Amino acid sequence: MTVRHFPSYSEARANLRGVLDAANAGVVTTLERDHTRFAVVDGELLRSQLATLRPAHAVVTAEGGGWSAFLPGLPVSGEGDDLDAAIDDLIDALRDYAADWNDRLHVAANHEANWAVAALVELSTDEQLRSWLLTIDSITEQ
């Protein structure tokens, strides 16, 4: 049986291969440090779960000969001559937001709840973000 829960940082460090092997196997793996429990997970597993559990609900609009796209409740938007350009611009805005969130916004009361979006953006390729944004169940067209 694989050890999956490590009661201290020192024990986890001494068994780092086991920590990573357990996380890679997709099983719940934790370690504790100063009475705080941390989860160690495979990045792709986390990314795919976040994409499922936090749909984009992107809103796209054709207006004035161009397109705009935004995510309700987030201070990000994109625009372009066509839908692809608007989504590309929105992806750039999401990347900027995730960087800002990790730098300083994570402690701001009006942004702290956006951890899932920042994590999803950090863990995703542009193509994965495009797929997340353009999921049919997730798009509202105005």
Secondary structure, 3 states (H helix, E strand, C coil): CCCCEECCHHHHHHCHHHHHHHHHCCCCCEEEECCEEEECCCHHHHHHHHHHHCCCCCEEEEECCEEEEECCCCCCEEEECCHHHHHHHHHHHHHHHHHHHHHCHHHCCCCHHHHHHHHHHHHCCHHHHHHHHCCHHHCEEC
